[in-house]
Amino acid sequence: MLRGNLTAATLRLAGPMLLSAILQNIQSLIDLFWVGRLGEDAVAALALSGTALMMLFPLIMGLSTGTVALVSRAFGAGERREASFLAAQSLTMAVLVGMLLGVAGLPLLPALCGWLGAAPVVEPLAIAYLRVSFLGLFSGCLLFVGGSALQGAGNTAMPMVAMLTANLLNLALDPLLIFGWGPIPAGGVRGAAWATVLSQTVACAVMLGVMARGHVRLRLRAGDLWPRWEPVARLLRLGLPSSLQMLARSLMGAVLFKIVAACGTAAMAGFGIGLRIQMVLLMPCFVLGNAAATLVGQNIGAGQPRRARRAAWTAAAMACALMLLSAFVMLLLAGEVVRIFTDATEVVTVGGSYLRWVTPSLAFAGLAIVMGRALNGAGCTISTMVFTLVALWGVQVPLAAWLARHTDPPTLGIWWAIILATLAHATLTVGWFETGRWQRPRRE
């Protein structure tokens, strides 16, 4: 972390994280694969549910950002006991917030699905999926924040093991709970939700059990789990800007989904599939960004800002190269990739169009992701929030709404709005990073 070759350090961190991220996204693709056998309406319901669930994660993402920044800097400064204490506080907050959001959101499901533009046949399917997902939201939150705490300490293998556990269980439970077998009734899309929640809960138990034994650089102690105001306040001060950033992104995703939904159910399903494939393609960027956040945080904590800067650019170069390769593959095979999940011709057309137009801009998306995570690792979270607001709400949303009315097909205008917003986000983030104002220890 603090000395030696940065490329090697980045790859050592990023390797297990990449596998964890791939496994996490494969989990959603497993659901999509099996639910796709239920028909176009079920796929649309799953896409709508994914958009709704993303609206609930901003605060958890904020806790994750604060956790990585605080744990990595404490660990880099040699304060391992403090790093473990901060990790325990984050886990407690993750459980509390996940339960609060899940229970509070249950009565709002019909209104939320209606606002997102669900067709009458799609709405009950989406509500069935979301009811189970909301009740089990705490498990996903705990899994995510626990992985972030371990990442901040430089241990990326344990989160990978936890996600592998979740995936194997989900792979076994999905067909069983969706289609039924023997005494187990067919649950349809609700069964897919139960498969995800149950597999994540088991994975959480595995991860927390290992952390309690202290074999993963952090050691959970029962007394550290009781919430205390001072560390919680530090987490919130660092995480709140990131939460607002993610809230802006989630709300934008909902608005964009609503704009796409006006183009029809096939457009909604095609966009949902294309978006999930894009998230898989972007996983190396998030992983490299997380590696950069850990390296930047630990080196800032150790008083090595120049090494922190070089670490960020090393990860950014890797991300851009991988995204250019992904764009080339999608230009050739977009339609065939979408066809894995559905045979509906119109859905394949929309999803393929999305991937062919948008993936060339992923190199800029990767640059913005890595540099943004690096800034967050240094505790510089307000600037990244501002850049997200400008790019998404100042560029993407108004352009998508306007271009959808002035292009044929309307979805093409939406794709162009996404591309231009991505370019704006990368320009703002890299420009601020290059000012160097983040290269100093911060007081929370």
C-alpha positions in Angstrom: 0.0 0.0 0.0 2.6 2.6 1.1 5.7 1.6 -0.9 6.8 -0.4 -4.0 5.3 -0.7 -7.5 1.9 1.0 -7.8 0.8 -1.0 -10.7 1.4 -4.2 -8.7 -0.3 -2.8 -5.6 -3.3 -1.7 -7.7 -3.7 -5.1 -9.3 -3.3 -6.9 -5.9 -6.2 -4.9 -4.6 -8.2 -4.9 -7.7 -8.0 -8.6 -8.6 -10.2 -9.9 -5.8 -12.4 -6.8 -6.0 -13.0 -7.4 -9.7 -14.1 -10.9 -9.0 -16.3 -9.7 -6.2 -17.9 -7.0 -8.5 -18.4 -9.5 -11.3 -20.0 -11.9 -8.9 -22.3 -9.2 -7.6 -23.4 -8.3 -11.1 -23.7 -11.9 -12.1 -26.1 -12.2 -9.3 -28.5 -9.7 -10.9 -27.9 -11.4 -14.3 -28.8 -14.8 -12.9 -32.1 -13.3 -11.8 -32.5 -11.7 -15.3 -31.7 -15.0 -17.0 -34.3 -17.0 -15.2 -37.0 -14.3 -15.0 -36.6 -13.8 -18.8 -38.2 -17.2 -19.1 -41.3 -15.7 -17.6 -41.8 -13.3 -20.5 -41.4 -9.6 -21.5 -43.6 -8.3 -18.7 -41.5 -10.0 -16.0 -38.3 -8.6 -17.5 -39.8 -5.1 -17.5 -40.9 -5.6 -13.8 -37.3 -6.7 -12.9 -35.9 -3.6 -14.7 -38.3 -1.3 -12.9 -37.5 -3.0 -9.6 -33.8 -2.5 -10.1 -34.4 1.2 -10.7 -36.6 1.5 -7.6 -34.0 -0.3 -5.4 -31.2 2.0 -6.6 -33.2 4.9 -5.2 -32.7 3.4 -1.7 -29.0 3.0 -1.7 -27.6 6.6 -1.5 -27.2 6.6 2.2 -25.6 3.2 2.2 -23.2 4.4 -0.5 -22.5 7.4 1.7 -21.7 5.1 4.6 -19.5 3.1 2.3 -17.5 6.1 1.1 -17.1 7.4 4.7 -16.0 3.9 5.8 -13.3 3.5 3.1 -11.9 7.0 3.8 -11.8 6.6 7.6 -10.7 3.0 7.8 -8.0 3.4 5.1 -6.5 6.5 6.7 -6.5 5.0 10.2 -4.9 1.8 8.8 -2.3 3.8 6.8 -1.4 5.7 10.0 -0.8 2.4 11.8 -4.0 2.7 14.0 -5.4 -0.8 13.5 -7.5 -0.8 16.7 -9.2 2.5 15.6 -9.8 1.1 12.1 -11.6 -1.9 13.5 -13.7 0.3 15.8 -14.7 2.5 12.9 -15.6 -0.6 10.8 -17.9 -1.9 13.6 -19.7 1.5 13.8 -20.2 1.4 10.0 -21.7 -2.1 10.2 -24.1 -1.0 12.9 -25.3 2.0 10.9 -25.7 -0.2 7.8 -28.1 -2.5 9.6 -30.1 0.3 11.1 -30.4 2.3 7.9 -31.2 -0.8 5.8 -34.0 -1.8 8.2 -35.4 1.7 8.4 -35.4 2.2 4.6 -36.9 -1.2 4.0 -39.8 -0.9 6.4 -40.6 2.8 5.6 -40.6 2.0 1.9 -43.2 -0.8 1.9 -46.3 1.4 1.9 -44.9 3.5 -0.9 -44.5 0.7 -3.5 -47.7 1.1 -5.5 -47.1 4.9 -5.8 -43.4 4.4 -6.7 -44.2 1.8 -9.4 -46.9 4.1 -10.8 -44.6 7.1 -10.9 -42.0 5.0 -12.8 -44.5 4.4 -15.5 -45.2 0.7 -14.9 -47.9 -0.7 -17.2 -50.9 -2.3 -15.5 -49.7 -5.8 -16.2 -46.1 -5.0 -15.0 -47.0 -3.2 -11.7 -48.2 -6.2 -9.6 -45.1 -8.1 -10.7 -42.8 -5.3 -9.7 -44.5 -4.8 -6.3 -44.2 -8.5 -5.6 -40.5 -8.4 -6.2 -39.9 -5.2 -4.3 -41.9 -6.3 -1.2 -39.4 -9.1 -0.5 -36.4 -7.0 -1.5 -37.4 -4.2 0.9 -37.8 -6.6 3.8 -34.3 -8.0 3.2 -32.6 -4.7 2.4 -30.6 -4.8 5.5 -28.6 -7.9 4.3 -27.5 -6.2 1.1 -26.5 -3.0 3.0 -24.5 -5.0 5.5 -22.8 -7.0 2.8 -21.8 -3.8 0.9 -20.6 -1.8 3.9 -18.7 -4.8 5.4 -16.9 -5.2 2.1 -16.0 -1.5 2.1 -14.5 -1.7 5.6 -12.4 -4.7 4.6 -11.4 -2.8 1.4 -10.3 0.2 3.4 -8.0 -2.1 5.4 -6.5 -3.5 2.2 -8.3 -6.9 2.4 -10.2 -7.6 -0.8 -10.2 -11.4 -0.7 -12.9 -11.8 2.0 -15.6 -9.7 0.2 -14.9 -11.9 -2.9 -15.5 -15.1 -0.9 -18.7 -13.6 0.5 -20.0 -12.7 -3.0 -19.0 -16.1 -4.3 -21.0 -17.7 -1.5 -24.0 -15.5 -2.4 -23.8 -16.3 -6.1 -23.6 -20.0 -5.6 -26.6 -20.0 -3.4 -28.5 -17.6 -5.7 -27.7 -19.9 -8.7 -29.2 -22.8 -6.9 -32.2 -21.0 -5.4 -33.3 -19.0 -8.4 -34.8 -21.8 -10.6 -36.1 -23.6 -7.4 -38.0 -20.6 -6.0 -39.0 -19.1 -9.4 -40.5 -22.2 -11.0 -41.0 -24.4 -8.0 -40.1 -28.0 -7.4 -41.9 -30.7 -5.4 -43.5 -29.2 -2.3 -41.9 -25.8 -3.1 -44.4 -23.6 -5.0 -43.5 -21.5 -8.0 -42.9 -18.0 -6.8 -42.3 -16.2 -10.2 -40.6 -12.9 -9.8 -41.2 -13.0 -6.0 -39.2 -16.2 -5.9 -36.3 -14.4 -7.6 -36.3 -11.8 -4.9 -36.3 -14.4 -2.1 -33.4 -16.2 -3.7 -31.4 -12.9 -3.7 -32.2 -12.0 -0.1 -31.5 -15.5 1.3 -28.2 -15.8 -0.5 -27.0 -12.3 0.7 -28.0 -13.1 4.3 -25.9 -16.3 4.3 -23.0 -14.4 2.7 -23.2 -11.7 5.4 -23.1 -14.4 8.2 -19.9 -15.8 6.6 -18.2 -12.4 6.3 -19.1 -11.3 9.8 -18.0 -14.6 11.4 -14.6 -14.3 9.8 -14.3 -10.6 10.9 -15.1 -11.5 14.4 -12.2 -14.0 14.5 -9.8 -11.2 13.5 -8.1 -13.0 10.6 -8.8 -10.3 8.0 -6.9 -7.2 9.2 -9.9 -6.0 11.2 -11.4 -7.6 14.3 -15.0 -7.1 15.3 -15.6 -6.7 19.0 -19.1 -6.8 20.5 -18.6 -3.6 22.5 -17.6 -1.7 19.3 -21.0 -2.4 17.7 -23.0 -0.1 20.0 -23.4 3.2 18.1 -21.4 6.2 19.5 -22.0 9.7 18.4 -18.5 10.9 17.6 -17.5 8.2 15.0 -21.0 8.1 13.6 -20.8 11.9 13.1 -17.5 11.5 11.3 -19.0 8.9 9.0 -21.9 11.1 8.2 -19.9 14.2 7.6 -17.8 12.3 5.1 -20.6 10.3 3.7 -23.4 12.8 3.4 -22.0 14.5 0.2 -21.6 11.1 -1.3 -25.1 10.2 -0.2 -26.5 13.3 -1.9 -24.4 12.5 -5.0 -25.9 9.0 -5.1 -29.4 10.3 -4.4 -29.0 12.6 -7.4 -27.8 9.7 -9.5 -30.7 7.4 -8.3 -33.4 10.0 -8.9 -31.9 10.8 -12.3 -32.0 7.1 -13.1 -35.7 7.0 -12.1 -36.5 10.1 -14.2 -34.5 8.7 -17.1 -36.4 5.4 -16.8 -39.7 7.3 -16.8 -38.6 9.1 -20.0 -37.7 5.7 -21.6 -40.9 4.1 -20.4 -42.9 6.7 -22.4 -41.4 5.0 -25.5 -43.2 1.7 -24.7 -42.7 -1.6 -22.7 -40.2 -3.0 -25.3 -38.1 0.1 -25.0 -38.2 -0.1 -21.2 -37.2 -3.8 -21.2 -34.4 -3.2 -23.8 -33.1 -0.2 -21.8 -33.1 -2.3 -18.6 -31.1 -5.1 -20.2 -28.7 -2.7 -21.8 -28.2 -0.9 -18.6 -27.4 -4.1 -16.7 -24.9 -5.2 -19.3 -23.3 -1.7 -19.2 -23.0 -2.0 -15.4 -21.1 -5.3 -15.9 -18.8 -3.6 -18.4 -18.2 -0.8 -15.9 -17.3 -3.1 -13.0 -13.6 -2.9 -13.6 -13.8 0.9 -13.4 -15.6 0.7 -10.0 -13.1 -1.9 -8.8 -10.1 0.2 -9.9 -11.7 3.3 -8.4 -12.1 1.4 -5.1 -8.5 0.3 -5.3 -7.5 3.9 -6.0 -9.6 5.1 -3.0 -7.8 2.7 -0.7 -4.4 3.5 -2.0 -5.1 7.3 -1.8 -6.6 7.1 1.6 -3.7 5.0 3.1 -1.0 7.1 1.5 -2.7 10.4 2.6 -2.9 8.9 6.1 0.8 8.1 5.9 1.8 11.6 4.6 2.6 10.6 1.0 0.4 12.7 -1.2 2.6 12.4 -4.3 2.3 8.6 -4.2 -1.5 9.0 -3.7 -1.7 11.0 -6.9 0.3 8.5 -8.9 -1.9 5.7 -7.6 -5.0 7.4 -8.9 -3.6 8.0 -12.4 -2.3 4.4 -12.5 -5.8 3.0 -11.9 -7.4 5.5 -14.3 -5.1 4.5 -17.2 -6.1 0.8 -16.6 -9.8 1.7 -16.5 -9.7 3.6 -19.8 -7.8 0.8 -21.6 -10.4 -1.8 -20.5 -13.3 0.4 -21.5 -12.0 1.0 -25.0 -11.7 -2.8 -25.4 -15.3 -3.3 -24.1 -16.6 -0.7 -26.5 -15.0 -2.5 -29.4 -16.6 -5.8 -28.4 -20.0 -4.2 -28.0 -19.9 -2.5 -31.4 -19.5 -6.0 -32.9 -21.7 -8.1 -30.6 -24.3 -5.9 -28.9 -27.4 -7.5 -30.4 -26.1 -11.0 -29.7 -25.4 -10.2 -26.1 -28.9 -8.8 -25.6 -30.4 -11.8 -27.2 -29.0 -14.0 -24.4 -31.7 -12.6 -22.2 -34.7 -12.3 -24.5 -35.9 -13.4 -28.0 -38.2 -10.4 -28.4 -37.1 -8.7 -31.6 -38.0 -5.1 -30.6 -36.4 -5.5 -27.2 -33.2 -6.8 -28.8 -33.2 -3.8 -31.2 -33.5 -1.2 -28.4 -30.9 -2.9 -26.1 -28.5 -3.4 -29.0 -28.9 0.3 -30.0 -28.2 1.4 -26.5 -25.0 -0.6 -26.2 -23.6 0.3 -29.6 -24.2 4.1 -29.0 -23.3 4.4 -25.4 -20.3 2.0 -24.8 -17.8 4.2 -26.8 -18.2 6.8 -24.1 -17.4 4.4 -21.3 -13.7 5.3 -21.4 -14.7 8.8 -20.1 -17.1 7.2 -17.6 -14.2 5.1 -16.3 -12.0 8.1 -16.0 -14.6 10.0 -14.0 -15.4 6.9 -11.8 -11.7 6.3 -10.8 -10.8 9.9 -10.2 -14.0 10.5 -8.3 -13.3 7.5 -6.0 -9.8 8.7 -5.6 -11.0 12.1 -4.4 -13.5 10.3 -2.0 -10.6 8.3 -0.6 -8.9 11.5 0.3 -12.0 12.7 2.0 -12.8 15.2 -0.8 -16.5 14.3 -1.2 -18.2 17.6 -1.7 -16.6 18.4 -5.1 -17.6 15.0 -6.5 -21.2 15.6 -5.4 -21.2 18.9 -7.2 -19.8 17.4 -10.4 -22.5 14.7 -10.4 -25.3 17.2 -9.9 -24.1 19.3 -12.8 -23.5 16.4 -15.2 -26.7 14.5 -14.5 -29.3 17.2 -13.7 -27.7 20.1 -15.6 -26.9 18.1 -18.8 -28.4 14.5 -18.9 -32.0 14.9 -17.7 -32.9 18.1 -19.6 -31.2 16.9 -22.8 -32.9 13.5 -22.6 -36.3 15.0 -22.2 -35.7 17.4 -25.1 -34.0 15.1 -27.5 -36.5 12.3 -27.0 -39.1 14.6 -28.6 -36.9 15.7 -31.5 -35.2 12.4 -32.7 -36.4 9.3 -34.5 -36.4 6.9 -32.8 -36.9 8.8 -29.5 -34.5 6.5 -27.7 -31.6 7.7 -29.9 -31.9 11.2 -28.3 -31.8 9.7 -24.9 -28.6 7.8 -25.7 -26.9 11.0 -26.9 -27.9 12.8 -23.7 -26.2 10.0 -21.7 -23.0 10.3 -23.8 -22.8 14.1 -23.5 -23.3 14.0 -19.7 -20.6 11.4 -19.4 -18.1 13.7 -21.2 -19.1 16.6 -18.9 -18.6 14.5 -15.8 -15.2 13.3 -16.8 -14.0 16.8 -17.7 -15.1 18.3 -14.4 -13.7 15.5 -12.2 -10.3 15.3 -13.9 -10.0 19.1 -14.0 -10.6 19.4 -10.2 -8.2 16.4 -9.5 -5.4 18.2 -11.3 -5.7 21.3 -9.1 -4.2 19.1 -6.3 -6.3 20.7 -3.6 -7.2 17.3 -2.2 -3.5 16.4 -1.4 -3.5 17.0 2.3 -4.8 15.3 5.4 -8.4 16.4 6.3 -10.1 16.8 9.6 -13.6 15.4 9.7 
